Amino acid sequence: RKAEIDLIAKDGETLVFIEVKTRSTDLFGKPEEAISPRKERLLTDAAAAYMEQINHEWAVRFDVISIIYR
């Protein structure tokens, strides 16, 4: 399955996986509400694959950046 992580950062000893959601309006809900359970699973799988690739063994966190531009 195809999954992508928008940003990966480090906050102290925590590896942070960041999903960015952008919309031009909140007429149909907030951008972060567009993250479905399926998308969460894809992000988790992609993060796990990345952590395995870099031999990561410390704390992780998932963040969302929600942008509404007008």
mmCIF file of the N, C-alpha and C atoms, coordinates in Angstrom:
data_MODEL
# 
_entry.id   MODEL 
# 
loop_
_atom_site.group_PDB 
_atom_site.id 
_atom_site.type_symbol 
_atom_site.label_atom_id 
_atom_site.label_alt_id 
_atom_site.label_comp_id 
_atom_site.label_asym_id 
_atom_site.label_entity_id 
_atom_site.label_seq_id 
_atom_site.pdbx_PDB_ins_code 
_atom_site.Cartn_x 
_atom_site.Cartn_y 
_atom_site.Cartn_z 
_atom_site.occupancy 
_atom_site.B_iso_or_equiv 
_atom_site.pdbx_formal_charge 
_atom_site.auth_seq_id 
_atom_site.auth_comp_id 
_atom_site.auth_asym_id 
_atom_site.auth_atom_id 
_atom_site.pdbx_PDB_model_num 
ATOM 1   N N  . ARG A 1 1  ? 0.829   -1.192 0.000  1.00 0.00 ? 1  ARG A N  1 
ATOM 2   C CA . ARG A 1 1  ? 0.000   0.000  0.000  1.00 0.00 ? 1  ARG A CA 1 
ATOM 3   C C  . ARG A 1 1  ? 0.861   1.239  0.000  1.00 0.00 ? 1  ARG A C  1 
ATOM 4   N N  . LYS A 1 2  ? 0.344   2.259  -0.608 1.00 0.00 ? 2  LYS A N  1 
ATOM 5   C CA . LYS A 1 2  ? 1.093   3.510  -0.661 1.00 0.00 ? 2  LYS A CA 1 
ATOM 6   C C  . LYS A 1 2  ? 0.697   4.392  0.515  1.00 0.00 ? 2  LYS A C  1 
ATOM 7   N N  . ALA A 1 3  ? 1.698   4.882  1.207  1.00 0.00 ? 3  ALA A N  1 
ATOM 8   C CA . ALA A 1 3  ? 1.484   5.828  2.294  1.00 0.00 ? 3  ALA A CA 1 
ATOM 9   C C  . ALA A 1 3  ? 2.597   6.846  2.261  1.00 0.00 ? 3  ALA A C  1 
ATOM 10  N N  . GLU A 1 4  ? 2.276   8.049  2.656  1.00 0.00 ? 4  GLU A N  1 
ATOM 11  C CA . GLU A 1 4  ? 3.306   9.074  2.714  1.00 0.00 ? 4  GLU A CA 1 
ATOM 12  C C  . GLU A 1 4  ? 3.169   9.839  4.017  1.00 0.00 ? 4  GLU A C  1 
ATOM 13  N N  . ILE A 1 5  ? 4.285   10.276 4.509  1.00 0.00 ? 5  ILE A N  1 
ATOM 14  C CA . ILE A 1 5  ? 4.316   11.117 5.698  1.00 0.00 ? 5  ILE A CA 1 
ATOM 15  C C  . ILE A 1 5  ? 4.768   12.491 5.225  1.00 0.00 ? 5  ILE A C  1 
ATOM 16  N N  . ASP A 1 6  ? 4.001   13.517 5.556  1.00 0.00 ? 6  ASP A N  1 
ATOM 17  C CA . ASP A 1 6  ? 4.308   14.855 5.058  1.00 0.00 ? 6  ASP A CA 1 
ATOM 18  C C  . ASP A 1 6  ? 5.610   15.397 5.632  1.00 0.00 ? 6  ASP A C  1 
ATOM 19  N N  . LEU A 1 7  ? 5.775   15.301 6.939  1.00 0.00 ? 7  LEU A N  1 
ATOM 20  C CA . LEU A 1 7  ? 6.978   15.812 7.596  1.00 0.00 ? 7  LEU A CA 1 
ATOM 21  C C  . LEU A 1 7  ? 7.423   14.855 8.695  1.00 0.00 ? 7  LEU A C  1 
ATOM 22  N N  . ILE A 1 8  ? 8.720   14.774 8.879  1.00 0.00 ? 8  ILE A N  1 
ATOM 23  C CA . ILE A 1 8  ? 9.285   14.020 9.992  1.00 0.00 ? 8  ILE A CA 1 
ATOM 24  C C  . ILE A 1 8  ? 10.243  14.966 10.699 1.00 0.00 ? 8  ILE A C  1 
ATOM 25  N N  . ALA A 1 9  ? 10.075  15.094 12.005 1.00 0.00 ? 9  ALA A N  1 
ATOM 26  C CA . ALA A 1 9  ? 10.912  16.002 12.791 1.00 0.00 ? 9  ALA A CA 1 
ATOM 27  C C  . ALA A 1 9  ? 11.338  15.308 14.073 1.00 0.00 ? 9  ALA A C  1 
ATOM 28  N N  . LYS A 1 10 ? 12.245  15.936 14.779 1.00 0.00 ? 10 LYS A N  1 
ATOM 29  C CA . LYS A 1 10 ? 12.672  15.422 16.063 1.00 0.00 ? 10 LYS A CA 1 
ATOM 30  C C  . LYS A 1 10 ? 12.467  16.515 17.101 1.00 0.00 ? 10 LYS A C  1 
ATOM 31  N N  . ASP A 1 11 ? 11.802  16.190 18.187 1.00 0.00 ? 11 ASP A N  1 
ATOM 32  C CA . ASP A 1 11 ? 11.551  17.107 19.292 1.00 0.00 ? 11 ASP A CA 1 
ATOM 33  C C  . ASP A 1 11 ? 12.233  16.514 20.514 1.00 0.00 ? 11 ASP A C  1 
ATOM 34  N N  . GLY A 1 12 ? 13.446  16.983 20.780 1.00 0.00 ? 12 GLY A N  1 
ATOM 35  C CA . GLY A 1 12 ? 14.236  16.360 21.840 1.00 0.00 ? 12 GLY A CA 1 
ATOM 36  C C  . GLY A 1 12 ? 14.568  14.937 21.437 1.00 0.00 ? 12 GLY A C  1 
ATOM 37  N N  . GLU A 1 13 ? 14.150  13.987 22.235 1.00 0.00 ? 13 GLU A N  1 
ATOM 38  C CA . GLU A 1 13 ? 14.376  12.571 21.932 1.00 0.00 ? 13 GLU A CA 1 
ATOM 39  C C  . GLU A 1 13 ? 13.160  11.917 21.289 1.00 0.00 ? 13 GLU A C  1 
ATOM 40  N N  . THR A 1 14 ? 12.156  12.719 20.909 1.00 0.00 ? 14 THR A N  1 
ATOM 41  C CA . THR A 1 14 ? 10.924  12.189 20.316 1.00 0.00 ? 14 THR A CA 1 
ATOM 42  C C  . THR A 1 14 ? 10.930  12.379 18.813 1.00 0.00 ? 14 THR A C  1 
ATOM 43  N N  . LEU A 1 15 ? 10.651  11.319 18.081 1.00 0.00 ? 15 LEU A N  1 
ATOM 44  C CA . LEU A 1 15 ? 10.500  11.375 16.633 1.00 0.00 ? 15 LEU A CA 1 
ATOM 45  C C  . LEU A 1 15 ? 9.046   11.739 16.351 1.00 0.00 ? 15 LEU A C  1 
ATOM 46  N N  . VAL A 1 16 ? 8.824   12.808 15.562 1.00 0.00 ? 16 VAL A N  1 
ATOM 47  C CA . VAL A 1 16 ? 7.479   13.324 15.326 1.00 0.00 ? 16 VAL A CA 1 
ATOM 48  C C  . VAL A 1 16 ? 7.112   13.147 13.853 1.00 0.00 ? 16 VAL A C  1 
ATOM 49  N N  . PHE A 1 17 ? 6.001   12.467 13.611 1.00 0.00 ? 17 PHE A N  1 
ATOM 50  C CA . PHE A 1 17 ? 5.458   12.284 12.268 1.00 0.00 ? 17 PHE A CA 1 
ATOM 51  C C  . PHE A 1 17 ? 4.302   13.269 12.133 1.00 0.00 ? 17 PHE A C  1 
ATOM 52  N N  . ILE A 1 18 ? 4.350   14.107 11.088 1.00 0.00 ? 18 ILE A N  1 
ATOM 53  C CA . ILE A 1 18 ? 3.401   15.209 10.961 1.00 0.00 ? 18 ILE A CA 1 
ATOM 54  C C  . ILE A 1 18 ? 2.606   15.081 9.667  1.00 0.00 ? 18 ILE A C  1 
ATOM 55  N N  . GLU A 1 19 ? 1.301   15.137 9.808  1.00 0.00 ? 19 GLU A N  1 
ATOM 56  C CA . GLU A 1 19 ? 0.378   15.147 8.675  1.00 0.00 ? 19 GLU A CA 1 
ATOM 57  C C  . GLU A 1 19 ? -0.116  16.582 8.508  1.00 0.00 ? 19 GLU A C  1 
ATOM 58  N N  . VAL A 1 20 ? -0.035  17.111 7.284  1.00 0.00 ? 20 VAL A N  1 
ATOM 59  C CA . VAL A 1 20 ? -0.488  18.468 7.001  1.00 0.00 ? 20 VAL A CA 1 
ATOM 60  C C  . VAL A 1 20 ? -1.774  18.384 6.179  1.00 0.00 ? 20 VAL A C  1 
ATOM 61  N N  . LYS A 1 21 ? -2.819  19.030 6.669  1.00 0.00 ? 21 LYS A N  1 
ATOM 62  C CA . LYS A 1 21 ? -4.098  19.064 5.965  1.00 0.00 ? 21 LYS A CA 1 
ATOM 63  C C  . LYS A 1 21 ? -4.448  20.517 5.687  1.00 0.00 ? 21 LYS A C  1 
ATOM 64  N N  . THR A 1 22 ? -4.747  20.831 4.427  1.00 0.00 ? 22 THR A N  1 
ATOM 65  C CA . THR A 1 22 ? -5.049  22.192 4.010  1.00 0.00 ? 22 THR A CA 1 
ATOM 66  C C  . THR A 1 22 ? -6.374  22.216 3.259  1.00 0.00 ? 22 THR A C  1 
ATOM 67  N N  . ARG A 1 23 ? -7.164  23.222 3.565  1.00 0.00 ? 23 ARG A N  1 
ATOM 68  C CA . ARG A 1 23 ? -8.438  23.430 2.882  1.00 0.00 ? 23 ARG A CA 1 
ATOM 69  C C  . ARG A 1 23 ? -8.604  24.924 2.627  1.00 0.00 ? 23 ARG A C  1 
ATOM 70  N N  . SER A 1 24 ? -9.415  25.257 1.649  1.00 0.00 ? 24 SER A N  1 
ATOM 71  C CA . SER A 1 24 ? -9.695  26.663 1.370  1.00 0.00 ? 24 SER A CA 1 
ATOM 72  C C  . SER A 1 24 ? -10.908 27.158 2.145  1.00 0.00 ? 24 SER A C  1 
ATOM 73  N N  . THR A 1 25 ? -11.640 26.246 2.752  1.00 0.00 ? 25 THR A N  1 
ATOM 74  C CA . THR A 1 25 ? -12.806 26.600 3.546  1.00 0.00 ? 25 THR A CA 1 
ATOM 75  C C  . THR A 1 25 ? -13.067 25.511 4.574  1.00 0.00 ? 25 THR A C  1 
ATOM 76  N N  . ASP A 1 26 ? -13.764 25.896 5.630  1.00 0.00 ? 26 ASP A N  1 
ATOM 77  C CA . ASP A 1 26 ? -14.150 24.882 6.613  1.00 0.00 ? 26 ASP A CA 1 
ATOM 78  C C  . ASP A 1 26 ? -15.628 24.535 6.479  1.00 0.00 ? 26 ASP A C  1 
ATOM 79  N N  . LEU A 1 27 ? -16.194 24.834 5.317  1.00 0.00 ? 27 LEU A N  1 
ATOM 80  C CA . LEU A 1 27 ? -17.606 24.585 5.046  1.00 0.00 ? 27 LEU A CA 1 
ATOM 81  C C  . LEU A 1 27 ? -17.989 23.127 5.280  1.00 0.00 ? 27 LEU A C  1 
ATOM 82  N N  . PHE A 1 28 ? -17.105 22.211 4.970  1.00 0.00 ? 28 PHE A N  1 
ATOM 83  C CA . PHE A 1 28 ? -17.382 20.778 5.130  1.00 0.00 ? 28 PHE A CA 1 
ATOM 84  C C  . PHE A 1 28 ? -16.649 20.174 6.323  1.00 0.00 ? 28 PHE A C  1 
ATOM 85  N N  . GLY A 1 29 ? -16.185 21.007 7.237  1.00 0.00 ? 29 GLY A N  1 
ATOM 86  C CA . GLY A 1 29 ? -15.483 20.522 8.418  1.00 0.00 ? 29 GLY A CA 1 
ATOM 87  C C  . GLY A 1 29 ? -14.049 21.005 8.445  1.00 0.00 ? 29 GLY A C  1 
ATOM 88  N N  . LYS A 1 30 ? -13.437 20.782 9.563  1.00 0.00 ? 30 LYS A N  1 
ATOM 89  C CA . LYS A 1 30 ? -12.046 21.187 9.748  1.00 0.00 ? 30 LYS A CA 1 
ATOM 90  C C  . LYS A 1 30 ? -11.122 20.261 8.965  1.00 0.00 ? 30 LYS A C  1 
ATOM 91  N N  . PRO A 1 31 ? -9.996  20.766 8.504  1.00 0.00 ? 31 PRO A N  1 
ATOM 92  C CA . PRO A 1 31 ? -9.075  19.930 7.716  1.00 0.00 ? 31 PRO A CA 1 
ATOM 93  C C  . PRO A 1 31 ? -8.672  18.638 8.433  1.00 0.00 ? 31 PRO A C  1 
ATOM 94  N N  . GLU A 1 32 ? -8.401  18.714 9.735  1.00 0.00 ? 32 GLU A N  1 
ATOM 95  C CA . GLU A 1 32 ? -7.964  17.513 10.466 1.00 0.00 ? 32 GLU A CA 1 
ATOM 96  C C  . GLU A 1 32 ? -9.042  16.440 10.546 1.00 0.00 ? 32 GLU A C  1 
ATOM 97  N N  . GLU A 1 33 ? -10.292 16.823 10.345 1.00 0.00 ? 33 GLU A N  1 
ATOM 98  C CA . GLU A 1 33 ? -11.378 15.837 10.365 1.00 0.00 ? 33 GLU A CA 1 
ATOM 99  C C  . GLU A 1 33 ? -11.368 14.943 9.126  1.00 0.00 ? 33 GLU A C  1 
ATOM 100 N N  . ALA A 1 34 ? -10.553 15.305 8.132  1.00 0.00 ? 34 ALA A N  1 
ATOM 101 C CA . ALA A 1 34 ? -10.445 14.513 6.908  1.00 0.00 ? 34 ALA A CA 1 
ATOM 102 C C  . ALA A 1 34 ? -9.500  13.320 7.069  1.00 0.00 ? 34 ALA A C  1 
ATOM 103 N N  . ILE A 1 35 ? -8.898  13.172 8.235  1.00 0.00 ? 35 ILE A N  1 
ATOM 104 C CA . ILE A 1 35 ? -8.004  12.039 8.468  1.00 0.00 ? 35 ILE A CA 1 
ATOM 105 C C  . ILE A 1 35 ? -8.856  10.852 8.925  1.00 0.00 ? 35 ILE A C  1 
ATOM 106 N N  . SER A 1 36 ? -9.042  9.926  8.030  1.00 0.00 ? 36 SER A N  1 
ATOM 107 C CA . SER A 1 36 ? -9.892  8.752  8.284  1.00 0.00 ? 36 SER A CA 1 
ATOM 108 C C  . SER A 1 36 ? -9.126  7.679  9.060  1.00 0.00 ? 36 SER A C  1 
ATOM 109 N N  . PRO A 1 37 ? -9.840  6.725  9.622  1.00 0.00 ? 37 PRO A N  1 
ATOM 110 C CA . PRO A 1 37 ? -9.156  5.594  10.261 1.00 0.00 ? 37 PRO A CA 1 
ATOM 111 C C  . PRO A 1 37 ? -8.209  4.877  9.294  1.00 0.00 ? 37 PRO A C  1 
ATOM 112 N N  . ARG A 1 38 ? -8.582  4.784  8.026  1.00 0.00 ? 38 ARG A N  1 
ATOM 113 C CA . ARG A 1 38 ? -7.707  4.153  7.027  1.00 0.00 ? 38 ARG A CA 1 
ATOM 114 C C  . ARG A 1 38 ? -6.417  4.959  6.868  1.00 0.00 ? 38 ARG A C  1 
ATOM 115 N N  . LYS A 1 39 ? -6.536  6.282  6.797  1.00 0.00 ? 39 LYS A N  1 
ATOM 116 C CA . LYS A 1 39 ? -5.355  7.140  6.673  1.00 0.00 ? 39 LYS A CA 1 
ATOM 117 C C  . LYS A 1 39 ? -4.479  7.010  7.915  1.00 0.00 ? 39 LYS A C  1 
ATOM 118 N N  . GLU A 1 40 ? -5.092  6.918  9.099  1.00 0.00 ? 40 GLU A N  1 
ATOM 119 C CA . GLU A 1 40 ? -4.326  6.720  10.328 1.00 0.00 ? 40 GLU A CA 1 
ATOM 120 C C  . GLU A 1 40 ? -3.520  5.423  10.265 1.00 0.00 ? 40 GLU A C  1 
ATOM 121 N N  . ARG A 1 41 ? -4.136  4.355  9.760  1.00 0.00 ? 41 ARG A N  1 
ATOM 122 C CA . ARG A 1 41 ? -3.431  3.070  9.634  1.00 0.00 ? 41 ARG A CA 1 
ATOM 123 C C  . ARG A 1 41 ? -2.269  3.185  8.650  1.00 0.00 ? 41 ARG A C  1 
ATOM 124 N N  . LEU A 1 42 ? -2.496  3.869  7.534  1.00 0.00 ? 42 LEU A N  1 
ATOM 125 C CA . LEU A 1 42 ? -1.430  4.051  6.546  1.00 0.00 ? 42 LEU A CA 1 
ATOM 126 C C  . LEU A 1 42 ? -0.269  4.846  7.139  1.00 0.00 ? 42 LEU A C  1 
ATOM 127 N N  . LEU A 1 43 ? -0.581  5.894  7.894  1.00 0.00 ? 43 LEU A N  1 
ATOM 128 C CA . LEU A 1 43 ? 0.469   6.690  8.535  1.00 0.00 ? 43 LEU A CA 1 
ATOM 129 C C  . LEU A 1 43 ? 1.247   5.864  9.547  1.00 0.00 ? 43 LEU A C  1 
ATOM 130 N N  . THR A 1 44 ? 0.525   5.074  10.328 1.00 0.00 ? 44 THR A N  1 
ATOM 131 C CA . THR A 1 44 ? 1.172   4.222  11.326 1.00 0.00 ? 44 THR A CA 1 
ATOM 132 C C  . THR A 1 44 ? 2.081   3.197  10.661 1.00 0.00 ? 44 THR A C  1 
ATOM 133 N N  . ASP A 1 45 ? 1.606   2.586  9.582  1.00 0.00 ? 45 ASP A N  1 
ATOM 134 C CA . ASP A 1 45 ? 2.417   1.605  8.851  1.00 0.00 ? 45 ASP A CA 1 
ATOM 135 C C  . ASP A 1 45 ? 3.661   2.260  8.253  1.00 0.00 ? 45 ASP A C  1 
ATOM 136 N N  . ALA A 1 46 ? 3.498   3.450  7.671  1.00 0.00 ? 46 ALA A N  1 
ATOM 137 C CA . ALA A 1 46 ? 4.636   4.148  7.078  1.00 0.00 ? 46 ALA A CA 1 
ATOM 138 C C  . ALA A 1 46 ? 5.643   4.546  8.153  1.00 0.00 ? 46 ALA A C  1 
ATOM 139 N N  . ALA A 1 47 ? 5.143   5.011  9.289  1.00 0.00 ? 47 ALA A N  1 
ATOM 140 C CA . ALA A 1 47 ? 6.029   5.388  10.394 1.00 0.00 ? 47 ALA A CA 1 
ATOM 141 C C  . ALA A 1 47 ? 6.794   4.170  10.909 1.00 0.00 ? 47 ALA A C  1 
ATOM 142 N N  . ALA A 1 48 ? 6.115   3.048  11.038 1.00 0.00 ? 48 ALA A N  1 
ATOM 143 C CA . ALA A 1 48 ? 6.772   1.824  11.507 1.00 0.00 ? 48 ALA A CA 1 
ATOM 144 C C  . ALA A 1 48 ? 7.869   1.396  10.539 1.00 0.00 ? 48 ALA A C  1 
ATOM 145 N N  . ALA A 1 49 ? 7.590   1.485  9.244  1.00 0.00 ? 49 ALA A N  1 
ATOM 146 C CA . ALA A 1 49 ? 8.594   1.116  8.241  1.00 0.00 ? 49 ALA A CA 1 
ATOM 147 C C  . ALA A 1 49 ? 9.794   2.053  8.315  1.00 0.00 ? 49 ALA A C  1 
ATOM 148 N N  . TYR A 1 50 ? 9.538   3.334  8.492  1.00 0.00 ? 50 TYR A N  1 
ATOM 149 C CA . TYR A 1 50 ? 10.629  4.302  8.604  1.00 0.00 ? 50 TYR A CA 1 
ATOM 150 C C  . TYR A 1 50 ? 11.462  4.036  9.856  1.00 0.00 ? 50 TYR A C  1 
ATOM 151 N N  . MET A 1 51 ? 10.791  3.786  10.978 1.00 0.00 ? 51 MET A N  1 
ATOM 152 C CA . MET A 1 51 ? 11.506  3.535  12.228 1.00 0.00 ? 51 MET A CA 1 
ATOM 153 C C  . MET A 1 51 ? 12.374  2.288  12.121 1.00 0.00 ? 51 MET A C  1 
ATOM 154 N N  . GLU A 1 52 ? 11.874  1.274  11.432 1.00 0.00 ? 52 GLU A N  1 
ATOM 155 C CA . GLU A 1 52 ? 12.658  0.054  11.229 1.00 0.00 ? 52 GLU A CA 1 
ATOM 156 C C  . GLU A 1 52 ? 13.883  0.356  10.359 1.00 0.00 ? 52 GLU A C  1 
ATOM 157 N N  . GLN A 1 53 ? 13.665  1.164  9.327  1.00 0.00 ? 53 GLN A N  1 
ATOM 158 C CA . GLN A 1 53 ? 14.748  1.496  8.399  1.00 0.00 ? 53 GLN A CA 1 
ATOM 159 C C  . GLN A 1 53 ? 15.886  2.243  9.096  1.00 0.00 ? 53 GLN A C  1 
ATOM 160 N N  . ILE A 1 54 ? 15.552  3.140  10.030 1.00 0.00 ? 54 ILE A N  1 
ATOM 161 C CA . ILE A 1 54 ? 16.597  3.927  10.695 1.00 0.00 ? 54 ILE A CA 1 
ATOM 162 C C  . ILE A 1 54 ? 16.980  3.332  12.051 1.00 0.00 ? 54 ILE A C  1 
ATOM 163 N N  . ASN A 1 55 ? 16.418  2.173  12.380 1.00 0.00 ? 55 ASN A N  1 
ATOM 164 C CA . ASN A 1 55 ? 16.699  1.499  13.646 1.00 0.00 ? 55 ASN A CA 1 
ATOM 165 C C  . ASN A 1 55 ? 16.340  2.387  14.839 1.00 0.00 ? 55 ASN A C  1 
ATOM 166 N N  . HIS A 1 56 ? 15.142  2.958  14.773 1.00 0.00 ? 56 HIS A N  1 
ATOM 167 C CA . HIS A 1 56 ? 14.648  3.891  15.788 1.00 0.00 ? 56 HIS A CA 1 
ATOM 168 C C  . HIS A 1 56 ? 14.071  3.141  16.984 1.00 0.00 ? 56 HIS A C  1 
ATOM 169 N N  . GLU A 1 57 ? 14.455  3.547  18.175 1.00 0.00 ? 57 GLU A N  1 
ATOM 170 C CA . GLU A 1 57 ? 13.958  2.867  19.370 1.00 0.00 ? 57 GLU A CA 1 
ATOM 171 C C  . GLU A 1 57 ? 13.522  3.844  20.458 1.00 0.00 ? 57 GLU A C  1 
ATOM 172 N N  . TRP A 1 58 ? 13.322  5.120  20.139 1.00 0.00 ? 58 TRP A N  1 
ATOM 173 C CA . TRP A 1 58 ? 12.891  6.051  21.166 1.00 0.00 ? 58 TRP A CA 1 
ATOM 174 C C  . TRP A 1 58 ? 11.439  6.468  20.941 1.00 0.00 ? 58 TRP A C  1 
ATOM 175 N N  . ALA A 1 59 ? 10.951  7.406  21.712 1.00 0.00 ? 59 ALA A N  1 
ATOM 176 C CA . ALA A 1 59 ? 9.544   7.805  21.687 1.00 0.00 ? 59 ALA A CA 1 
ATOM 177 C C  . ALA A 1 59 ? 9.132   8.373  20.334 1.00 0.00 ? 59 ALA A C  1 
ATOM 178 N N  . VAL A 1 60 ? 7.865   8.179  19.993 1.00 0.00 ? 60 VAL A N  1 
ATOM 179 C CA . VAL A 1 60 ? 7.301   8.747  18.766 1.00 0.00 ? 60 VAL A CA 1 
ATOM 180 C C  . VAL A 1 60 ? 6.020   9.500  19.102 1.00 0.00 ? 60 VAL A C  1 
ATOM 181 N N  . ARG A 1 61 ? 5.671   10.411 18.180 1.00 0.00 ? 61 ARG A N  1 
ATOM 182 C CA . ARG A 1 61 ? 4.447   11.186 18.336 1.00 0.00 ? 61 ARG A CA 1 
ATOM 183 C C  . ARG A 1 61 ? 3.900   11.487 16.950 1.00 0.00 ? 61 ARG A C  1 
ATOM 184 N N  . PHE A 1 62 ? 2.587   11.559 16.848 1.00 0.00 ? 62 PHE A N  1 
ATOM 185 C CA . PHE A 1 62 ? 1.932   11.941 15.595 1.00 0.00 ? 62 PHE A CA 1 
ATOM 186 C C  . PHE A 1 62 ? 1.242   13.281 15.812 1.00 0.00 ? 62 PHE A C  1 
ATOM 187 N N  . ASP A 1 63 ? 1.534   14.261 14.957 1.00 0.00 ? 63 ASP A N  1 
ATOM 188 C CA . ASP A 1 63 ? 0.912   15.585 15.026 1.00 0.00 ? 63 ASP A CA 1 
ATOM 189 C C  . ASP A 1 63 ? 0.184   15.865 13.718 1.00 0.00 ? 63 ASP A C  1 
ATOM 190 N N  . VAL A 1 64 ? -0.762  16.810 13.779 1.00 0.00 ? 64 VAL A N  1 
ATOM 191 C CA . VAL A 1 64 ? -1.477  17.275 12.591 1.00 0.00 ? 64 VAL A CA 1 
ATOM 192 C C  . VAL A 1 64 ? -1.353  18.787 12.534 1.00 0.00 ? 64 VAL A C  1 
ATOM 193 N N  . ILE A 1 65 ? -0.980  19.295 11.369 1.00 0.00 ? 65 ILE A N  1 
ATOM 194 C CA . ILE A 1 65 ? -1.019  20.729 11.115 1.00 0.00 ? 65 ILE A CA 1 
ATOM 195 C C  . ILE A 1 65 ? -2.234  20.968 10.234 1.00 0.00 ? 65 ILE A C  1 
ATOM 196 N N  . SER A 1 66 ? -3.147  21.773 10.720 1.00 0.00 ? 66 SER A N  1 
ATOM 197 C CA . SER A 1 66 ? -4.405  22.043 10.037 1.00 0.00 ? 66 SER A CA 1 
ATOM 198 C C  . SER A 1 66 ? -4.410  23.485 9.561  1.00 0.00 ? 66 SER A C  1 
ATOM 199 N N  . ILE A 1 67 ? -4.580  23.690 8.228  1.00 0.00 ? 67 ILE A N  1 
ATOM 200 C CA . ILE A 1 67 ? -4.520  25.028 7.645  1.00 0.00 ? 67 ILE A CA 1 
ATOM 201 C C  . ILE A 1 67 ? -5.793  25.303 6.859  1.00 0.00 ? 67 ILE A C  1 
ATOM 202 N N  . ILE A 1 68 ? -6.405  26.458 7.134  1.00 0.00 ? 68 ILE A N  1 
ATOM 203 C CA . ILE A 1 68 ? -7.516  26.947 6.321  1.00 0.00 ? 68 ILE A CA 1 
ATOM 204 C C  . ILE A 1 68 ? -7.048  28.290 5.749  1.00 0.00 ? 68 ILE A C  1 
ATOM 205 N N  . TYR A 1 69 ? -6.911  28.353 4.442  1.00 0.00 ? 69 TYR A N  1 
ATOM 206 C CA . TYR A 1 69 ? -6.484  29.599 3.827  1.00 0.00 ? 69 TYR A CA 1 
ATOM 207 C C  . TYR A 1 69 ? -7.677  30.211 3.096  1.00 0.00 ? 69 TYR A C  1 
ATOM 208 N N  . ARG A 1 70 ? -7.746  31.513 3.161  1.00 0.00 ? 70 ARG A N  1 
ATOM 209 C CA . ARG A 1 70 ? -8.888  32.216 2.544  1.00 0.00 ? 70 ARG A CA 1 
ATOM 210 C C  . ARG A 1 70 ? -8.429  33.316 1.649  1.00 0.00 ? 70 ARG A C  1 
# 
